């Protein structure tokens, strides 16, 4: 589908607002501001998904949290993980078991994901003790996105209900995902039991120029150690 004149203008203005593209921000500058301390994924601001079917992201800013109906940015890196919390540990803290390669889990119970009873459909249990059709071990997608006005990328976790849409978006792209501008939005949905939740959708709103993509490639390379070491260290918003 061809872009309209307004869409082309919007993308051009958008890319000029990103410090990493305009030469106003760098990883070295951030490291110096941190006194030479190592940047980790825990230092990255996190975009939160709402609960109860709300359709606005919770976005961190210098002034506090704000709400946004959509988020546009350059997806620098994206990866899937399997995460499992025991029923009595979902009030807080990191998962009891994590698989960063989606093959072998590390923790309790650990082992091969395909043979794990918590990675089977119908193994999940609601807070009220009732079983669901979902997996107790959640298949999530970690997304690192660079937005206008930001020097550091932000981290967003797509829940299991959004995994299919995110993967389909990536498959349809005709270039690397970090060579274009992506818009994420939330769509209200309901489970078979009538419980409200929201799923994340993604669409391309424009392409970077070759010069911009080259700058992003260098910026992205500086952060790869941070991206590839990232794990989920707090509970995700529960889904029905």
N, C-alpha and C positions, 0 to 999 in steps of 0.2 A: 504494500500500500504506500503510495507516495505521500510525502509530508506536505501540509499546507504552508503558505507563506508565514502565517502566524507561528506554526510549530517550529519552522526553521529559525525564525527570529528568536523564539523562546530558548531554543537549545543554544544558540550562539551567545546570548546574554548569560545563560546558565553557566557555561564552561568558563567564562571570564570571571566568574565570582568565586571560583575554587582556588584558594591560595596555592595549592600544589601545581596547578596548571599555569597560574599567572606569575610564578616565580617568587611569591611572597611567603612561602612556607617550606620547610624542609625537615627531614627527620633529624638532621644534625642540630637544627635550632631547638627542637623539642628536647633532645638529649642534653643540650647545654642548659636549657631551662630547668631540667631535672637534676642538674649537678653531676651529669655523667652517669647517673643510675640507669640500669637497664629497663627498657620499656617492655612490659608484658601485656598479654591480652586483658589482664585485670585492670590495666590503666585506661583502656579504651572505654569511652562512654557507651552505655547500652540503651538501645531503643527497646521499650517494653510493649508487649501486646496487652490489650485490655482483657478483662474478664466479663462474663455475662452477656456476650454478644455485642458489646460496644464496638463502634467502627472508627475509632480514632486511636492512633499510636500515641504512646507516652514518650516524649522526646526530651532528653536532658539538654539543658542550656546553661550558660554562665549564671543566669538569674534564677534557675530552678527548672522544674519540669513544666513542659507545655504539651498541648494536645495538637495533633496534626491528622487531617483526613488522609493525606498521602505523603509519601517520602520519595524524593527524586535524588538520584546520585549515581555514582560510578561504582559498580560492584567489583571490588578489587580481588576478592577471593570468596569462595563458597565451598562448604564441605558438609557431608552428612555424618551424624554420629548416632549411636544407640545409647540411651541412658535409662537407668533403672533405679527407682527409689523403693525401699521397703515401705509397706503401708504405715509403719510407725515412725518413719523418718522424713515424711514429706512436708513437715512444718518448716523446715529450713535446712541449709547446709548442702554440700555437694552430693551427687548421686552415690548410691552404694556400689554400683557397677557401671562402667563406661567402656564403650568400644569405639575407638577413633577410626578404626579401619573397617568397621561394620562386619567383622568376621569373628574376632576373638574379644570377649569381654574381660576387663581387668577389675577385680574387686570381688564383691559377694553378690551373686554366686560365681561369676567369672566363667571362663571356658568358651566353647564354640557357641556362637549366637544361634545358629540353626537348630541346635539340639537343646537350647535353653527353654525350660517350660514357661518362663516369663516373656519369651519372644514369640509366643504362639497367640493366634487370634482367640479371643475369649478369656484370656488370662488376667485381664484387668478387673479391678474391683473399685466401685465408687466409695466415697467417704462414708456413705450410710451402710456399707457392707454388701450392697447388691452387685452382682457380676455384670459386666458389660461385654460387648462384642470386640472391644479394642484389645491391644496388646499392653501388658503391664510395663514392658520395656518400650520406651518411646523412641520412634525414629524421627529425629529432628534435623534441621538444616541450619548451620551457622553461616550467617551472611555478614561480610565486612564491606561497608559502603562508605564512600567519600562523598560528602555533600557540599553544597555552596557555603562558603564562609568557614569551612572546617580545615584545620591543618591535620588533625588526626582522624582516621576513619572511625566510624561507629559500628558497634556489633549488634546484630539483630538475630533472634532465634525464631525460625519458622517452625511452628508446632506440627505434629503428625498430619493434621487435617490439611495443611498447606503444602506438604511435601510434593504431592503430585503436580500441582499447579506450577510450583517453582521449577521442578525438573522439566516439565513440558515447555516452559518458557526458555530454559537453557538449550533444549534440543532444537528449538525453532530458529535460534539466532544464526545469522549468516557470518558472524565474526566472533572473536573472543568477547566474553561478556564485559571485560574491562575496557573494551574499545567503544562502548556505547553508553548512553544514559538510560537508566532504568527507573521506572516509577512503580512503587509498591503502594497498594491500597488494601483496605479491609472490607470484606463483604459479609453481611450478617447471614447466619445459617441456623438451622435447628436440627437437633438429633431426632432419631426415631421416637425418643421419649418426650420430645417437645422442649428439651433444654436448649437455651440459646448460646451460641458461640460465634466466633468470627474467623474467617479464613483469609489468608494473605494472597493477593493476586499480584502479578507482575506484567509489565508491558514496556516495550522499548519506545522511548520518546525522541530519540535522535542518535546520531553517530558522532564520534569524535573525529577531528581531522587527523591526518597522519602525524603531524607535529605534536598535537595534544596527546595522541596515543603513545608516542615515544616517551614523553615526559611522565605519563602515568605508568608506563612499563618500568621506568627507573624507580619511581616512587614505590610502586608495588613490590619490587625486588627487595627494597630496604626493609619491608615489613613482613616478608615471607616467614621468617623465623617466628614472629609473633603469631601470625595466622595459623601456621601448622602446629603450634604448640597449644593452641586454645582448646579448652574443654569447658563443659558447663559446670559451674560451681554453685548453682542455686536452683531451686525448684522452678519449673516452668508453669505457666498458667494452665490449670487443669481443664481438660476438654471432656464433654459428655461422651 
